[in-house]
Amino acid sequence: MARTNLLYAQSGGVTAVINATAAAVIGAARERDDAVGTLFAARNGILGVLGEDLIDTAVLGAEEVGALAHMPGGAFGSCRFDLDPPERNPAQYDRLFAVFAAHGIGGFLYNGGNGSMDAVAKLSAAARARGYPLACVGVPKTVDNDLEGTDCSPGFGSAAKYAAVAMLEAGIDVASMASRSGRVFVLEVMGRNAGWIAAATALAARTADEPPHIILMPEIPFDEEVFLAAVDATVKRLGYCAVTVSEGVRRADGTLVMEQDHDRKGHVQLGGAGQCIARLIHARLGHKHHCAIPDYLQRAAGHLVSAVDHAQASAVGRAAVEAAIAGRDCVMPAIRRLSDDPYHWDVEFADAAAIANLERRVPVHFIRADGLHVTDAARRYLRPLIEGEIYPAFARGVPDYRRLNLPSVPRKLAPYVP
């Protein structure tokens, strides 16, 4: 069998387990040295491909690869960059395929979410149009869990675990403090247009009286009066109320409860919904309020990784290498759930082009009839995804995350000018 070179890259918002996928890709490629020549990694995603900023992963020893599997963040660097359609910017694709050809790349593995699957589909189509032999494989990850074609997205289980633990511990704290006016705690979590992380905070509660008492998700329009009545009733019953707010919560007219800046491409920079809700509670009901926004913390908590999530992140990385070796093009290894209890799963392949840019949202049967919490069906789906713990090595009281030395290989092409 002729050996081919592979190129791996990370894209979009990183997760606590994206490097577990990277380590699995490296491990699988080394095991298949009969079929894989050099495994490169691009620095900062597709931007690194365009800039011919590539790393030969052979510089990493076995011990470093083992440490990589337990590091949060994106070890090779990520980016948010959308490829143009080939017909609009053919020079962009000329550059990409010049880099592929210069380094003998026969397989491209792009580790990202639904936007990254769009890049995989575009590159696959462009390769076929050019007659260039390239297997394009999408490797799933996103904390938002909004990727279609897979039962869950690697990265979500660990973010869900962090959010549930944060609500559990903060709920215990707020319940212990007396207040004459009542107390309200609001936790704002990530998710953009999908309420999966918010829904997962329900796993903090064992009874209906334990936090979170209310969960606001983008799938259900925010009804101010219904919400305030529920908060007030909870405070009168328990003395306090804990609320989870997904960052993308919207009103009935479709406007965001809180909208901040737009980036240069017009994408909304979400944030502030929790603070907006907390201020509303204080203004209308007079309750003492606190709001927490974990932001990057929920996707960077390498000290609180779900063992199931880590295993799934590793599995899709290994499957992606095998797919590229087999020449499977425009596919994505996906998680298939076989049973809830006991929880069993395996990996199957989805068509990357069919799921590109789609958003998988929390289904209606996972949301309670009043729109303010989740159902038992949601708990059955979510619970296995946060199970088990994998702790990194600690040194001097903090995780011993490695700082990897990742030199770039010599460039063979002229600098890229967009």
Order of alpha helices (4+ residues) and beta strands (2+ residues): beta-alpha-beta-alpha-beta-alpha-alpha-beta-alpha-beta-alpha-beta-alpha-beta-alpha-beta-beta-beta-alpha-beta-beta-alpha-beta-beta-alpha-alpha-beta-beta-beta
